[in-house]
Amino acid sequence: MINKWSWYLAQNPLGIDCFARQSSLVRILALTVCALIATQHAGAADAPAWMHALVNAPIPVHAEKTDAVQVYSEEFLTVQPNGKIKKLERAAYKILRPGGKDFGTIRRSYDSETRINRIHAWCIPTQGKDYEVKDKDAIDTALYGVDGSELVTDVRTKILEIPAADPGNIVGYEIESEDRPYNLQEEWVFQYTVPTVEARYTLQLPAGWEYKTVWLNYPGNCPRFS
């Protein structure tokens, strides 16, 4: 089951509710693996502190054939007064079975209104030094998973392969991006098909803006304000 939370934003200087409507724009997510970046291109650099803090994190009870567990997920969205959204994403997975190798492949699609400013990933192996890959190691291709997509859309995909996504290892990444969406709506999918240990979401709004939340397949949660 996929658990999902959506929020809608509206600038509200007069105190009148004016929530954005859902656009018909559909973003296609590729679900398969593309060309791999060879492990020998990866550098040896320490993973960030937030990832090392997960090394001894307890793994929840899971089915025997579970390929991986998402040990951490975080999204930080900053909405600017002009409607542009800046996003910082962090995620990390503990690989449990050989089938979990797919979680070591990062794919992010973008278009003329979206910009990926930074993509950075690491692997913490059970033995040896950490691995690091970043922007220069990524493959930039036409929209992944759609044959002939370069003929019908300007959407492209960046693909970054994290080395050594093997059982027992932890893989994780950080992505910084900017987006000027057609409508001010964002979906936060805090659990996909594998167990999730911890998921965080932070939304920062300009003065005079407000938001509305809708929860799917989950009873909901009260946000904390600061």
C-alpha positions in Angstrom: 0.0 0.0 0.0 1.3 3.5 -0.8 0.6 6.2 1.8 0.3 9.7 0.5 -0.2 13.2 1.7 -1.0 16.2 -0.5 -1.1 19.9 0.3 -2.6 22.8 -1.6 -1.4 26.4 -1.2 -3.1 29.8 -1.8 -1.9 33.3 -1.3 -4.6 34.8 1.0 -4.1 38.6 1.5 -7.9 39.1 2.0 -8.6 36.1 4.1 -10.5 34.4 1.3 -10.0 30.8 0.6 -8.6 30.3 -2.8 -7.1 26.9 -3.2 -5.5 25.8 -6.4 -7.2 23.1 -8.5 -5.5 20.0 -9.5 -3.8 20.2 -13.0 -4.3 17.6 -15.7 -0.5 17.5 -16.1 0.7 14.0 -15.5 4.3 13.4 -14.6 5.5 10.0 -15.7 7.7 8.1 -13.3 10.1 5.5 -14.7 10.0 2.2 -12.8 12.8 0.3 -14.4 16.6 0.6 -14.3 18.5 2.4 -17.0 22.2 2.2 -17.9 24.5 1.9 -15.0 27.5 4.0 -14.0 30.5 1.8 -13.4 31.7 1.4 -9.8 35.2 2.4 -10.7 34.1 6.0 -11.4 32.9 6.4 -7.8 35.1 8.4 -5.4 36.0 7.5 -1.9 34.5 10.2 0.4 32.8 10.0 3.8 29.0 9.9 3.7 27.3 12.8 5.6 26.7 12.6 9.3 22.9 12.1 8.9 23.6 8.9 7.0 26.2 7.6 9.5 23.7 8.1 12.3 21.6 5.4 10.6 24.2 2.7 10.6 22.9 1.2 13.9 19.3 2.2 13.4 16.9 -0.7 14.4 15.2 -2.4 11.4 11.4 -2.9 11.8 9.8 -6.3 11.6 9.4 -7.1 7.9 8.5 -10.0 5.6 11.2 -12.5 4.8 11.4 -11.5 1.2 11.7 -7.8 1.8 14.5 -6.4 -0.4 15.2 -3.2 1.5 14.1 -0.9 4.3 13.9 2.8 4.0 15.6 3.9 7.2 15.2 7.7 6.6 13.3 10.1 4.4 13.2 13.8 4.5 11.8 16.6 2.3 12.2 20.3 2.9 10.1 22.6 0.7 10.6 26.4 0.6 7.8 28.3 -1.3 8.9 31.7 -2.6 6.5 34.6 -3.0 6.5 34.2 -6.8 5.3 30.6 -6.5 8.7 28.9 -7.2 9.4 26.0 -5.0 12.9 25.0 -3.8 13.2 21.4 -2.5 15.8 19.4 -0.6 15.3 15.6 -0.6 17.2 13.1 1.5 16.6 9.4 1.6 18.5 6.3 2.8 17.9 2.5 2.4 19.3 -0.5 4.1 19.7 -3.2 1.5 18.6 -6.6 2.8 18.5 -8.9 -0.3 20.1 -8.9 -3.8 16.8 -7.6 -5.2 17.3 -4.4 -3.2 20.0 -3.2 -5.6 17.4 -1.3 -7.5 17.2 1.2 -4.6 20.7 2.2 -5.5 19.5 3.8 -8.8 18.3 7.4 -8.5 16.1 8.8 -11.3 14.8 12.3 -11.4 12.9 13.8 -14.3 12.8 17.5 -15.1 11.6 19.9 -17.8 11.9 23.6 -18.8 10.2 24.7 -15.6 12.3 22.4 -13.3 15.9 22.6 -12.4 18.1 20.0 -10.6 20.7 22.0 -8.9 22.6 19.2 -7.1 22.4 15.4 -6.9 24.8 13.6 -4.5 24.8 10.1 -3.3 26.8 7.7 -1.1 27.1 4.1 0.0 28.2 3.0 3.5 29.4 -0.6 3.1 29.6 -3.0 6.0 33.4 -3.0 5.4 35.8 -0.6 3.8 35.5 3.1 2.9 32.4 4.9 1.9 31.6 5.5 -1.8 30.5 8.8 -3.3 28.9 9.8 -6.6 27.6 13.2 -7.7 26.4 15.4 -10.6 29.3 14.6 -12.9 28.7 10.9 -12.6 25.0 11.1 -13.6 23.6 10.2 -17.0 21.3 12.8 -18.6 18.8 11.2 -21.0 15.4 11.7 -22.7 12.5 10.8 -20.5 13.3 7.4 -19.2 11.0 4.5 -19.9 9.2 6.1 -22.8 10.4 5.1 -26.3 10.8 8.1 -28.6 10.0 10.6 -25.8 12.5 13.1 -27.2 10.1 13.5 -30.1 7.0 14.4 -28.0 8.2 16.1 -24.8 11.0 18.2 -23.4 11.0 16.2 -20.2 14.4 14.6 -19.5 15.7 12.3 -16.8 18.9 12.3 -14.7 20.1 8.8 -13.6 22.7 8.3 -10.9 23.9 4.8 -9.9 25.1 4.3 -6.3 27.9 1.8 -6.1 27.8 -1.3 -4.0 24.1 -1.4 -3.3 24.6 -4.9 -1.8 22.9 -6.7 1.1 24.0 -5.2 4.5 25.0 -1.8 3.0 23.3 1.5 3.3 22.7 3.8 0.3 21.5 7.3 0.4 21.2 10.6 -1.5 20.5 14.3 -1.4 18.8 16.2 -4.2 18.3 20.0 -4.4 15.9 21.2 -7.1 13.7 24.2 -8.1 10.3 24.0 -9.7 7.7 26.5 -11.0 4.6 24.2 -10.9 1.5 24.7 -12.9 -0.5 24.5 -9.8 0.6 24.8 -6.2 0.1 21.3 -5.1 2.7 18.8 -3.8 2.4 15.1 -3.0 4.5 13.5 -0.2 4.6 9.7 -0.5 6.1 8.7 2.8 5.9 5.0 2.3 6.2 3.0 -0.9 6.5 -0.8 -1.2 9.1 -1.3 1.6 8.9 -0.5 5.3 9.8 3.0 6.3 11.5 3.7 9.7 11.4 7.5 9.8 9.9 10.1 7.4 10.0 13.9 7.8 8.4 16.7 5.8 8.9 20.4 6.3 7.1 23.2 4.5 8.2 26.8 4.7 5.7 29.4 3.4 6.0 33.2 2.7 4.1 35.5 5.0 0.4 35.7 4.1 0.2 32.2 2.6 -1.7 29.2 4.0 -2.1 25.5 3.2 -4.6 22.7 3.2 -3.8 19.0 3.6 -5.4 15.8 2.3 -4.4 12.4 3.5 -4.8 9.1 1.5 -4.6 5.6 3.0 -3.5 7.2 6.4 -5.5 8.7 9.3 -3.5 11.9 9.1 -1.3 13.8 11.5 -1.2 17.2 13.0 1.8 19.3 11.8 4.1 21.1 14.2 4.5 24.9 13.6 7.6 27.0 14.2 
